[in-house]
Amino acid sequence: MMNGLKERRRERGFTLVELLVVMVILGLLASLVLPNFFGQAEKSRSKIARVQIKTLETALDAFGLDTGRYPSSQEGLAALLEQPSGMSMWDGPYLKGKLPKDPWGNDYEYSGPDDSGTYQIVCLGADGRRGGDGGDADISSAD
């Protein structure tokens, strides 16, 4: 008769205490793993922005080789997709599809060439504003 009781008890499943212990262990593991995971996600977004900036730089260089100059600030990065008026040497589009958004969903800022002939592409980071630290830091083609 004792064997029958032990068998029935095994068939019932886990006790409440056992379930609570498992939940506490899972919670502790999550508290150790999740912060590292989210930190990696932020780092990967910064890396994606750097890769996209390099892609835009390559397209701008192709534009510059074809036309003899880089787009002005007024023409912006849109000149990589649509021929600016009065530009006969344009052989684009220089990007497939449309202009990429940064990993946070914002547009990249473009400043046309200055007196030294250099342009700048800027991603404003997670906060979408100039300056900042960590994930909010700006990422620039000048970096």
Backbone bond lengths (Angstrom), bond angles and torsions (degrees), N, CA, C in turn:
res aa  C-N    CA-C-N  psi(-1)  N-CA   C-N-CA  omega(-1)  CA-C   N-CA-C  phi
1 M - - - 1.447 - - 1.533 111.65 -
2 M 1.320 118.19 -35.12 1.455 121.73 177.10 1.520 111.05 -64.41
3 N 1.337 116.57 -35.82 1.461 119.50 177.91 1.517 111.18 -62.44
4 G 1.298 118.89 -38.66 1.461 123.29 179.40 1.520 111.88 -63.36
5 L 1.344 118.24 -40.64 1.465 121.96 178.18 1.523 111.50 -66.06
6 K 1.334 116.83 -42.14 1.466 120.19 179.38 1.527 110.62 -63.92
7 E 1.348 115.57 -39.81 1.464 118.75 179.07 1.520 112.05 -63.72
8 R 1.345 116.65 -44.20 1.466 120.22 179.49 1.524 111.39 -63.63
9 R 1.321 116.40 -38.22 1.461 119.96 -179.76 1.529 110.45 -64.30
10 R 1.326 117.57 -38.98 1.463 121.34 178.57 1.524 111.29 -66.20
11 E 1.285 118.43 -32.65 1.463 122.57 -177.85 1.523 112.52 -74.27
12 R 1.313 118.37 -19.90 1.460 121.97 -176.47 1.525 113.17 -68.35
13 G 1.328 120.02 -29.75 1.454 122.11 -178.50 1.510 111.74 109.82
14 F 1.328 115.69 -152.92 1.456 121.52 -176.41 1.520 111.38 -86.68
15 T 1.320 115.17 150.67 1.464 119.72 175.49 1.523 108.48 -84.04
16 L 1.298 116.02 165.59 1.463 121.45 178.79 1.525 110.88 -60.82
17 V 1.304 118.13 -39.29 1.465 122.09 -179.57 1.533 109.94 -64.35
18 E 1.312 117.03 -42.20 1.454 120.25 179.04 1.532 110.77 -63.38
19 L 1.313 117.00 -42.38 1.471 120.61 177.46 1.521 111.69 -63.05
20 L 1.331 117.41 -41.10 1.466 120.92 178.52 1.522 111.41 -63.94
21 V 1.332 117.20 -40.02 1.464 120.72 178.80 1.532 109.80 -62.85
22 V 1.323 117.79 -43.59 1.459 121.64 178.57 1.527 110.46 -62.92
23 M 1.340 117.17 -42.13 1.466 120.72 179.42 1.533 111.23 -62.79
24 V 1.327 117.42 -41.07 1.465 121.14 179.08 1.524 109.98 -64.50
25 I 1.323 117.04 -42.77 1.468 120.45 179.30 1.527 110.24 -62.96
26 L 1.322 117.89 -44.39 1.464 121.21 177.83 1.530 111.64 -62.38
27 G 1.316 116.77 -39.79 1.456 120.94 177.45 1.515 112.31 -62.67
28 L 1.329 116.82 -42.20 1.464 120.95 177.94 1.527 111.02 -64.44
29 L 1.314 116.44 -43.76 1.466 119.85 177.94 1.527 110.93 -61.80
30 A 1.313 117.10 -43.32 1.462 121.11 179.51 1.529 110.89 -62.40
31 S 1.332 117.15 -39.62 1.466 120.04 -179.25 1.525 111.68 -67.56
32 L 1.326 117.59 -23.57 1.459 120.50 177.20 1.528 112.39 -86.72
33 V 1.314 117.41 -36.10 1.460 121.75 -172.53 1.528 112.83 -88.28
34 L 1.321 119.03 -43.52 1.466 121.81 -172.92 1.527 114.44 -60.82
35 P 1.337 120.15 -42.36 1.475 117.48 177.87 1.524 112.48 -59.72
36 N 1.330 117.27 -38.42 1.475 119.83 177.44 1.514 110.84 -66.32
37 F 1.315 117.11 -38.52 1.456 121.47 179.84 1.524 110.65 -63.52
38 F 1.325 117.89 -46.34 1.462 120.41 -178.99 1.525 111.19 -68.38
39 G 1.320 117.87 -32.51 1.461 120.88 175.53 1.521 111.34 -63.99
40 Q 1.327 116.43 -38.70 1.461 120.93 177.85 1.531 110.87 -67.86
41 A 1.330 116.70 -36.95 1.465 120.06 179.38 1.526 110.33 -62.05
42 E 1.329 117.19 -40.35 1.468 120.89 179.70 1.525 110.47 -67.02
43 K 1.334 116.82 -40.69 1.465 120.33 177.43 1.521 110.98 -63.51
44 S 1.321 116.43 -39.60 1.469 118.73 -178.56 1.525 110.83 -68.69
45 R 1.319 118.26 -33.46 1.472 119.96 176.24 1.521 110.93 -63.16
46 S 1.322 116.60 -40.99 1.465 120.26 177.77 1.525 110.52 -63.32
47 K 1.333 116.43 -40.02 1.463 120.08 178.66 1.528 110.81 -65.85
48 I 1.318 117.00 -40.44 1.464 120.87 178.18 1.537 109.64 -61.32
49 A 1.330 116.69 -43.36 1.470 120.03 179.06 1.523 110.74 -60.96
50 R 1.329 117.60 -41.39 1.467 120.53 178.99 1.533 111.05 -63.53
51 V 1.333 116.72 -40.97 1.470 120.59 178.92 1.535 110.24 -65.53
52 Q 1.337 116.83 -42.40 1.464 119.35 178.75 1.526 111.25 -64.14
53 I 1.320 117.29 -38.43 1.470 120.77 177.60 1.528 109.84 -63.44
54 K 1.333 117.37 -41.36 1.474 120.46 177.37 1.534 110.66 -62.44
55 T 1.332 117.26 -39.37 1.466 121.18 177.79 1.527 110.35 -63.32
56 L 1.330 116.63 -43.38 1.466 120.58 177.62 1.531 110.82 -63.99
57 E 1.328 116.74 -38.48 1.473 119.99 177.73 1.526 111.05 -62.80
58 T 1.325 117.03 -41.51 1.463 120.92 178.24 1.526 110.58 -62.14
59 A 1.333 116.62 -43.24 1.466 120.69 178.20 1.527 110.43 -64.75
60 L 1.330 117.49 -40.19 1.471 120.74 178.33 1.527 111.16 -64.77
61 D 1.339 116.61 -38.12 1.463 119.81 178.13 1.527 110.81 -64.74
62 A 1.340 117.69 -40.66 1.467 120.92 176.77 1.527 110.24 -63.31
63 F 1.334 116.13 -42.55 1.471 121.31 176.14 1.521 109.45 -57.93
64 G 1.336 116.55 -47.00 1.459 121.73 -179.02 1.524 113.09 -62.71
65 L 1.329 117.00 -38.81 1.465 120.22 178.45 1.532 111.26 -65.56
66 D 1.327 115.60 -40.68 1.469 119.70 -178.83 1.520 112.67 -72.16
67 T 1.314 117.56 -41.42 1.464 121.23 -170.78 1.523 114.21 -101.47
68 G 1.324 117.19 -15.29 1.461 120.56 -178.88 1.515 113.82 86.49
69 R 1.337 117.42 3.55 1.471 121.20 178.19 1.525 109.34 -159.44
70 Y 1.308 114.69 165.20 1.468 120.18 174.62 1.530 109.12 -91.21
71 P 1.328 117.89 159.52 1.469 118.89 177.58 1.525 111.14 -61.30
72 S 1.315 115.47 147.52 1.466 120.05 175.34 1.532 108.87 -74.61
73 S 1.314 115.82 169.90 1.470 119.61 176.46 1.518 111.04 -61.73
74 Q 1.343 116.97 -36.48 1.466 119.94 179.42 1.528 111.35 -67.56
75 E 1.342 117.35 -39.91 1.465 120.59 178.33 1.523 110.84 -69.01
76 G 1.318 115.46 -37.46 1.464 121.40 176.60 1.521 113.61 62.69
77 L 1.319 114.18 -168.10 1.461 121.05 -179.63 1.529 112.18 -68.72
78 A 1.329 116.88 -16.69 1.470 120.57 177.85 1.523 110.86 -61.13
79 A 1.345 117.63 -24.05 1.463 121.31 178.97 1.529 111.79 -65.24
80 L 1.312 117.14 -15.76 1.460 120.55 176.84 1.531 111.58 -75.64
81 L 1.332 116.04 -20.35 1.465 120.86 -177.25 1.524 113.42 -108.74
82 E 1.330 116.66 -33.95 1.458 121.41 -177.25 1.524 109.22 -126.05
83 Q 1.312 115.45 135.87 1.451 121.53 -177.01 1.525 110.91 -65.70
84 P 1.337 117.01 122.51 1.465 119.46 175.34 1.530 109.87 -65.94
85 S 1.320 116.14 149.55 1.473 120.06 -178.21 1.529 110.45 -63.67
86 G 1.315 114.76 140.28 1.458 120.81 176.88 1.517 114.45 77.75
87 M 1.319 118.19 13.21 1.463 120.48 -178.15 1.538 108.61 -112.48
88 S 1.332 116.41 100.13 1.469 120.11 -174.64 1.526 113.25 -82.12
89 M 1.301 118.90 -24.02 1.469 121.99 -176.25 1.531 113.13 -85.82
90 W 1.302 117.84 -0.50 1.471 122.39 -179.05 1.521 108.59 -63.68
91 D 1.320 118.19 130.87 1.466 121.89 -178.37 1.529 110.43 -130.04
92 G 1.307 115.91 41.21 1.464 121.23 -176.14 1.499 112.52 -91.17
93 P 1.271 118.26 -166.99 1.467 127.07 5.92 1.533 111.88 -71.88
94 Y 1.303 114.70 150.74 1.455 122.04 -176.49 1.528 112.62 -97.34
95 L 1.301 116.64 -2.55 1.469 122.94 175.03 1.517 108.53 -131.98
96 K 1.310 116.18 148.86 1.469 120.13 173.42 1.528 108.16 -84.61
97 G 1.306 115.91 142.37 1.466 120.04 176.61 1.511 111.83 74.09
98 K 1.325 114.73 -130.39 1.462 120.16 -177.88 1.517 109.80 -120.29
99 L 1.326 116.14 174.48 1.463 120.37 179.00 1.528 109.62 -63.69
100 P 1.329 116.69 134.84 1.464 118.31 179.57 1.523 111.35 -72.39
101 K 1.309 115.01 149.15 1.469 121.34 169.50 1.520 107.00 -92.47
102 D 1.323 116.83 155.33 1.457 118.25 176.60 1.542 108.95 -69.55
103 P 1.324 118.62 168.73 1.468 120.92 -176.56 1.531 114.69 -59.91
104 W 1.329 117.60 -13.01 1.464 121.36 178.86 1.533 110.63 -101.99
105 G 1.334 117.17 5.87 1.463 121.50 175.59 1.515 115.23 87.92
106 N 1.322 118.42 11.48 1.468 122.39 179.78 1.527 110.57 -100.72
107 D 1.337 115.69 160.42 1.458 120.60 175.87 1.525 109.51 -76.92
108 Y 1.328 115.19 149.02 1.462 119.90 171.63 1.521 108.05 -76.71
109 E 1.327 116.22 143.20 1.465 120.94 176.67 1.521 108.36 -93.91
110 Y 1.326 115.85 136.20 1.462 121.60 179.83 1.521 109.66 -122.94
111 S 1.325 115.23 132.27 1.464 121.41 172.88 1.520 106.87 -117.15
112 G 1.332 115.97 122.98 1.462 121.43 -178.91 1.511 111.80 -60.74
113 P 1.315 116.38 173.43 1.464 120.23 -175.40 1.528 112.48 -60.84
114 D 1.324 114.52 139.83 1.464 120.49 176.87 1.529 108.33 -91.60
115 D 1.311 117.21 -164.27 1.465 121.40 -177.62 1.525 112.59 -61.19
116 S 1.327 117.19 -28.94 1.470 120.60 179.73 1.528 111.78 -85.13
117 G 1.339 116.62 -4.05 1.456 120.60 177.76 1.523 114.60 87.73
118 T 1.327 116.95 9.54 1.472 119.41 -179.38 1.528 110.20 -101.07
119 Y 1.304 114.88 142.60 1.462 122.60 176.84 1.526 108.26 -105.19
120 Q 1.318 116.14 173.17 1.463 119.63 177.47 1.517 110.01 -142.73
121 I 1.329 115.06 135.94 1.462 122.72 173.71 1.520 106.20 -116.08
122 V 1.335 116.75 131.31 1.459 120.76 -176.28 1.528 110.50 -129.28
123 C 1.322 114.67 134.00 1.458 122.96 168.71 1.525 105.98 -105.38
124 L 1.321 116.81 128.09 1.465 120.41 -173.09 1.537 113.83 -84.92
125 G 1.298 119.06 4.87 1.456 121.74 176.68 1.518 112.43 78.99
126 A 1.322 115.01 -169.41 1.468 121.77 -173.07 1.527 112.90 -63.24
127 D 1.330 117.45 -34.53 1.467 119.79 -176.01 1.526 113.27 -83.22
128 G 1.340 118.04 -12.74 1.466 121.21 179.02 1.517 113.71 70.74
129 R 1.342 117.58 16.82 1.471 122.23 179.73 1.521 110.00 -126.89
130 R 1.319 116.50 155.80 1.472 120.90 178.88 1.527 110.40 -63.08
131 G 1.340 114.35 145.25 1.461 120.68 179.22 1.515 111.53 81.50
132 G 1.295 115.95 -167.26 1.454 121.78 177.70 1.515 112.27 110.40
133 D 1.318 114.64 166.74 1.460 122.27 -179.85 1.518 109.29 -123.31
134 G 1.321 115.88 160.58 1.469 120.93 176.78 1.508 111.23 61.00
135 G 1.331 116.82 -128.50 1.460 122.27 -179.78 1.515 113.02 -68.93
136 D 1.329 117.06 -18.33 1.469 121.30 179.11 1.534 112.24 -86.97
137 A 1.328 117.24 -6.65 1.473 121.02 -175.86 1.521 110.56 -68.08
138 D 1.339 114.98 145.42 1.456 120.99 176.79 1.531 109.20 -72.18
139 I 1.327 114.97 148.54 1.456 122.11 175.35 1.522 105.85 -121.93
140 S 1.313 115.99 126.89 1.468 120.06 -171.33 1.520 111.09 -127.91
141 S 1.324 115.91 155.16 1.463 120.95 173.95 1.523 110.53 -68.32
142 A 1.318 117.83 -18.39 1.458 121.99 179.32 1.519 111.96 -80.86
143 D 1.328 118.32 -11.62 1.479 121.74 -178.58 1.507 111.80 -70.21
